[in-house]
Amino acid sequence: LVNQLPEANLILLRHLFGVLHHIEQNSGVNQMNAFNLALCIAPNMLWLPSPTGPEEESRSTKKVALLVQFLIENSGEIFGRDIASLF
Protein backbone atom coordinates (compact mmCIF):
# COMPACT_ATOMS: atom_id res chain seq x y z
CA LEU A 1 0.00 0.00 0.00
CA VAL A 2 2.83 2.38 0.81
CA ASN A 3 4.21 2.06 -2.71
CA GLN A 4 0.83 3.13 -4.11
CA LEU A 5 1.05 6.53 -2.41
CA PRO A 6 2.02 9.60 -4.42
CA GLU A 7 5.77 10.17 -4.23
CA ALA A 8 5.48 13.36 -2.14
CA ASN A 9 3.33 11.57 0.45
CA LEU A 10 5.72 8.63 0.61
CA ILE A 11 8.72 10.92 1.12
CA LEU A 12 6.91 12.78 3.89
CA LEU A 13 5.91 9.55 5.64
CA ARG A 14 9.44 8.13 5.35
CA HIS A 15 10.89 11.23 6.98
CA LEU A 16 8.21 11.42 9.68
CA PHE A 17 8.51 7.77 10.64
CA GLY A 18 12.28 7.96 10.34
CA VAL A 19 12.26 10.66 13.02
CA LEU A 20 9.76 8.75 15.18
CA HIS A 21 11.80 5.56 14.82
CA HIS A 22 14.97 7.42 15.79
CA ILE A 23 13.25 8.83 18.89
CA GLU A 24 11.93 5.37 19.76
CA GLN A 25 15.44 3.91 19.46
CA ASN A 26 16.46 6.20 22.33
CA SER A 27 13.48 5.35 24.55
CA GLY A 28 15.79 4.19 27.32
CA VAL A 29 16.82 7.81 27.78
CA ASN A 30 13.74 9.75 26.68
CA GLN A 31 10.95 7.35 27.81
CA MET A 32 9.29 7.74 24.38
CA ASN A 33 8.67 4.20 23.18
CA ALA A 34 6.52 3.49 20.13
CA PHE A 35 3.35 3.35 22.26
CA ASN A 36 3.97 6.74 23.89
CA LEU A 37 4.91 8.34 20.57
CA ALA A 38 1.79 6.93 18.95
CA LEU A 39 -0.44 8.35 21.68
CA CYS A 40 1.11 11.79 21.15
CA ILE A 41 1.11 11.90 17.36
CA ALA A 42 -1.89 9.79 16.32
CA PRO A 43 -4.62 12.35 17.10
CA ASN A 44 -2.88 14.78 14.74
CA MET A 45 -2.47 12.34 11.86
CA LEU A 46 -5.92 10.91 11.18
CA TRP A 47 -9.37 11.82 12.43
CA LEU A 48 -12.97 11.17 11.57
CA PRO A 49 -14.32 13.37 8.74
CA SER A 50 -17.36 14.53 10.71
CA PRO A 51 -17.96 15.21 14.39
CA THR A 52 -19.11 12.20 16.37
CA GLY A 53 -19.72 11.34 19.97
CA PRO A 54 -16.92 10.96 22.51
CA GLU A 55 -17.14 7.16 22.47
CA GLU A 56 -16.63 6.93 18.70
CA GLU A 57 -13.80 9.45 18.79
CA SER A 58 -12.10 7.46 21.56
CA ARG A 59 -12.37 4.22 19.58
CA SER A 60 -11.08 5.93 16.46
CA THR A 61 -8.13 7.48 18.30
CA LYS A 62 -7.17 4.09 19.77
CA LYS A 63 -7.24 2.48 16.31
CA VAL A 64 -5.10 5.23 14.81
CA ALA A 65 -2.66 5.00 17.74
CA LEU A 66 -2.29 1.26 17.16
CA LEU A 67 -1.61 1.89 13.47
CA VAL A 68 0.98 4.58 14.22
CA GLN A 69 2.66 2.34 16.81
CA PHE A 70 2.83 -0.46 14.24
CA LEU A 71 4.33 1.90 11.64
CA ILE A 72 6.97 3.13 14.11
CA GLU A 73 7.92 -0.36 15.24
CA ASN A 74 8.12 -1.67 11.67
CA SER A 75 9.35 1.43 9.87
CA GLY A 76 12.42 -0.34 8.50
CA GLU A 77 10.35 -3.06 6.85
CA ILE A 78 7.68 -0.66 5.63
CA PHE A 79 9.72 2.31 4.46
CA GLY A 80 13.04 0.62 3.74
CA ARG A 81 15.98 -0.46 5.84
CA ASP A 82 17.85 2.71 4.86
CA ILE A 83 15.38 4.89 6.77
CA ALA A 84 18.13 5.85 9.24
CA SER A 85 20.22 7.22 6.39
CA LEU A 86 17.67 10.01 5.88
CA PHE A 87 19.53 11.89 8.58
N, C-alpha and C positions, 0 to 999 in steps of 0.2 A: 504493500500500500504506500509505503514511504516513497518508493521510486515513481509512483504515479502523480506525486505532487508537482506543482510548477517549480521550476528550478529555484526561484527566489524564496519560496516557502521552505524548500528543503534546506537551502543554505542557512536560513534563519533558524530553523529547528536544530540543525547540526551545531550551530554556534551556541544556542541557548542550552541544549542538553549537554554540550561539551563543558560549558561553565558549571552547570548543575552537577555533572558527574565529577568534575574537578573538586568542587566544594564537598561533595559526598565522600570523596577519597580522603579528605582531611577531617572526617567526622570525629575522630578520636580527640582532636584539638578543639574543633568548633561546635561539636554536639549536633551538627546538621546532617543527619543521615538521610537516606532517600525518603523515608516516611515524613520526617519533619519538613524537608524541602517541599515535598508534594503538598503538604497541608498549607504551606505558605503561598506557593505559586499557583496551585490548581484553580482557586476561585477567580484568578485573573486571566486564565487561559481560555476556558470554555464555560459557558453559562446557557441557561435555557433562553430561547428566543422571546418568550413572553412571561410576564410576571405570574408566579404560581404561589401556592401556599408554602408556609415554612417547612412542612414535612417533605414536600416534593423537592424543594431547593436543597434541603439537607441530604436527601438521597442522591440527588444529582451531584452535589459537591463531593460526596464520598466516592462516587463512581469515577469522577474526574481525577480525584486524588489518587485512587488506585491506578488509574491509567498513567498518570504522571510519574508515580513511584516506579511502575514497571519500566517506563521509558528511561528513567534515570539509571535504574539498576542494570538495564540491558542496552545502554546507549552504544556500546562498542559493537554489539551484534546488529543493532538496528541501523545505526548511522555510519558504521565503518570503524574498523579497529584503529584507524589513524585519527580518531576524533581528538586525541590529546595533542596532535601536531598542529591543531588550529591555533594554538597559542605560541 
